C-alpha cells in the first residue's frame, strides 16, 4: 500500500515531468518509459494489461543502482498515474511535434 510520502514522490515526478526536469526515454519493454534520478536511481513508468479483468493499469517502480526495488505504486492506489503516463508518452514520443508536422503547411 502506498504511503503519503510515496504519493508526494509521484506528485514531485509529475511536476518534474511537466517542467522538463525529468528526462524520460522509451524503455526496451513496450509501453514503458524510464528516467534516471540523481544519477543512481531509476524510475520506470509502465502501462500493463490485466488479463483477469481485461483492463489496463499503470505503475511506477523506483529502483537503486543495484536494481533493488525501493517503491512500486499502482494506478488503483493512485489514479493520477494515468495522467503521468499520458504526459510522459506524449513528451517522449514527441506527439506535439508530429501533429505540428502533419498540420503544418505543405
C-alpha positions as CSV (number, residue, x, y, z in Angstrom):
1,X,0.0,0.0,0.0
2,X,1.3,3.4,-1.0
3,X,2.2,5.8,1.8
4,X,1.6,9.5,1.9
5,X,5.3,10.0,1.1
6,X,5.1,7.7,-1.9
7,X,2.2,9.8,-3.3
8,X,4.1,13.0,-2.6
9,X,7.0,11.5,-4.6
10,X,4.8,10.8,-7.6
11,X,3.5,14.4,-7.4
12,X,7.1,15.5,-7.4
13,X,7.8,13.4,-10.5
14,X,4.7,14.7,-12.2
15,X,5.9,18.3,-11.6
16,X,9.4,17.5,-12.7
17,X,8.0,16.0,-15.9
18,X,5.8,19.0,-16.6
19,X,8.7,21.4,-16.2
20,X,11.2,19.3,-18.2
21,X,13.4,18.4,-15.2
22,X,12.7,14.7,-15.7
23,X,14.2,13.3,-18.9
24,X,12.2,10.3,-19.8
25,X,13.1,7.8,-22.5
26,X,11.2,4.9,-24.1
27,X,12.3,1.6,-22.5
28,X,13.1,-1.6,-24.3
29,X,9.8,-3.1,-23.0
30,X,6.7,-1.9,-24.8
31,X,4.6,0.7,-23.1
32,X,7.4,1.5,-20.7
33,X,9.4,4.7,-20.0
34,X,12.4,5.3,-17.8
35,X,14.2,8.2,-16.3
36,X,17.3,8.5,-14.1
37,X,17.1,10.4,-10.8
38,X,20.2,11.8,-9.0
39,X,22.4,9.6,-11.2
40,X,21.8,6.5,-9.1
41,X,18.0,5.8,-9.1
42,X,16.0,4.5,-12.0
43,X,12.3,5.2,-12.3
44,X,10.1,3.1,-14.6
45,X,6.6,4.0,-15.6
46,X,4.7,1.3,-17.3
47,X,1.2,0.5,-18.8
48,X,0.3,-3.1,-18.4
49,X,-2.7,-5.3,-19.2
50,X,-4.6,-7.3,-16.6
51,X,-5.8,-10.5,-18.3
52,X,-8.1,-11.4,-15.5
53,X,-10.4,-8.3,-15.8
54,X,-9.4,-7.2,-19.3
55,X,-8.3,-3.7,-18.2
56,X,-5.1,-1.7,-18.3
57,X,-3.3,-0.5,-15.2
58,X,-0.2,1.7,-14.7
59,X,2.6,1.6,-12.2
60,X,5.8,3.4,-11.3
61,X,8.8,1.4,-9.9
62,X,11.8,3.1,-8.3
63,X,15.0,1.1,-8.0
64,X,18.5,1.8,-6.9
65,X,21.7,1.3,-8.8
66,X,21.6,-2.4,-8.0
67,X,18.1,-2.7,-9.3
68,X,16.8,-3.2,-5.8
69,X,13.2,-2.2,-5.8
70,X,12.5,0.7,-3.4
71,X,9.0,1.6,-4.3
72,X,6.2,0.4,-6.5
73,X,2.8,2.2,-6.8
74,X,-0.1,1.1,-9.0
75,X,-2.8,3.2,-10.6
76,X,-5.6,1.7,-8.5
77,X,-3.8,3.2,-5.5
78,X,-3.2,6.5,-7.2
79,X,-5.2,7.2,-10.3
80,X,-3.1,10.2,-11.3
81,X,-0.6,7.7,-12.7
82,X,-2.7,7.5,-15.8
83,X,-2.2,11.3,-16.3
84,X,1.5,10.9,-15.7
85,X,1.8,8.1,-18.2
86,X,-0.1,10.2,-20.8
87,X,2.2,13.2,-20.3
88,X,5.4,11.1,-20.4
89,X,4.2,9.2,-23.5
90,X,3.2,12.5,-25.3
91,X,6.6,14.1,-24.5
92,X,8.8,11.2,-25.1
93,X,7.2,10.2,-28.4
94,X,7.1,13.8,-29.5
95,X,3.4,13.7,-30.3
96,X,3.0,17.5,-30.5
97,X,5.9,17.7,-33.0
98,X,4.3,15.0,-35.1
99,X,1.0,16.8,-35.1
100,X,2.6,20.1,-36.0
101,X,4.4,18.4,-38.9
102,X,1.2,16.8,-40.1
103,X,-0.9,20.0,-39.8
104,X,1.8,22.4,-41.0
105,X,2.0,24.0,-44.4
106,X,2.7,21.9,-47.2
